[in-house]
Amino acid sequence: MKGKFPSKIKFITFDFKQLHSTIVEQLQARADFLPANTAAYRLLDGPSDGLDKGSCLEVYANDKIKAWLWQTQETPTSLEIKHFTKVAQQHKVSLYLKVLGAKNLSKSPQHICGAEITKPFLVTESGRSYWIDFASGYSQGIFLDQRDNRNKVADLVKEQLAHQAEVKVLNTFAYTAGFSISAALAGATTTTLDLSNTYLEWSKRNFEANELALSEHYFLKGDTLEWLPKFAKKQRLFDGIILDPPSFSRNKGKVFKVQDHYRALIEQALACLAPKGWVLCSTNYLGFNAQQFKSMAKKACHQQGLRANLSAAQLPQDFASSNHLKVIFIQAL
């Protein structure tokens, strides 16, 4: 597609036919590589699909609902909205707009056209079910860029269960427990840890949507930075640990910054790691690149005296223009 969707000028260089044909083309492309039973994914991703850098279009669907979430760095022009509305109507979907940025962190996506979605609804990813809510504020319930890593966690758990009777997985900064779900469905006993009661309750609903017994898993409200030392002191060890903290957070006057505190966070997690366990380290922080992040994880392993293999994960194929996410798997030897 030759045209772009500029957000800072009044004139645009694409038309309805271009946008429509690109979406049809990308729908087919996604069908060719997405995992089976996946109805939540990125349809258009930045310049690789004709959009501005940082802009995207995501699909969230089930048998009754078809929704597109259009995300932009700046408020689109009326002409841009007109073209997107026309295409959405052609495809008979509900179109929502989310303008990214710090000033919009508390805002839910804006309904543009199609049937308005007023209640949470289920979507599937790799056969796993997750509740999505377009009225929940800035985040809708799942981070699509972690899809391949959720699948990787499931594979790791299955590999471990081939050699041991039980696998225990700790999911910190858990949000709505996407990683917990993938681990639990693969056979792990999970501990889901988050500061928010709202997200812990959302996590439990996700467990129930996947017919996972809540009584067989653990849900903890609290600060990961406080719980990891407690686990270590009590020698409560985990076969797998997920670290996916926000770039910045504040709790009880304490500040966490990825650039200053992530290495110490990894070291705390390694103190809770069972022999031959693994740690998934993830960040969206743009202040360092993937190699620098890997170097940080390597230094944390060295500090803890852990021999390990470190490998970097790639973003899913539908995130062709994105480079924000950095993920390192630490596999203890």
C-alpha angles and dihedrals in degrees: 000000000000099000127083133207102232116193100193102055134059099230124071130199102210132076137203095270092053094049093044094049092047092052092048089049093049093046088059092044091052091049089058097056110020117106116260117275094021118142100160118071146119112279101181123021121190124281095349088068099034100270131118118271108279095020124112146160120227132192125221114176148151135169092292105026132056113181134172120201111203112197123192137175092227136022108282122238119255089252092054090050090048092055095045090047091053092051093046090052090050090055093041095234136138109252122209129181126212119185107205126221142091094279090061099048094115096043127101119221115280118245110236107171145334126049111341113239108220101167136050114269136193126250130179130229118184087342094306120119126229132178114238123197123189090187096055099093128252098347122053101202109276138051104225094196090070095060096107091045092052088053090048091053090053090051092049092051092050091050091051093048089057087067106028138041098234137022120201118200127190117203111195126191079017102176104185094348100254092153092043090055094051091047095045094049088051089056106268128135103235137205113201114200126187139145093229124082088197092059093042090056089046088051091054091051088053089052091051091048087059093046092246115152110241090208090065094057138052130239119191130186112210152080115304090214089060098040099050093063089047091053091048093048091051091043090238099160130191131207091214133020129190118207113187106147127172114260088246133015140160127206127169090346093308118122126211119197120178093218092053106031112025095092091054089048091055091048090052090050093049089056087063096045121115120225112287090009127140138228126206110210116193137173141164092201110135096199094089135030131236094269092052090049091051090049089053091052091047091053090050090053091049091049090053093045092242122153107212147152114239122202132176122228124219128226117258117272093253089064094068096146097041128097102160100104120079119184129179124186115209112202114190115222 
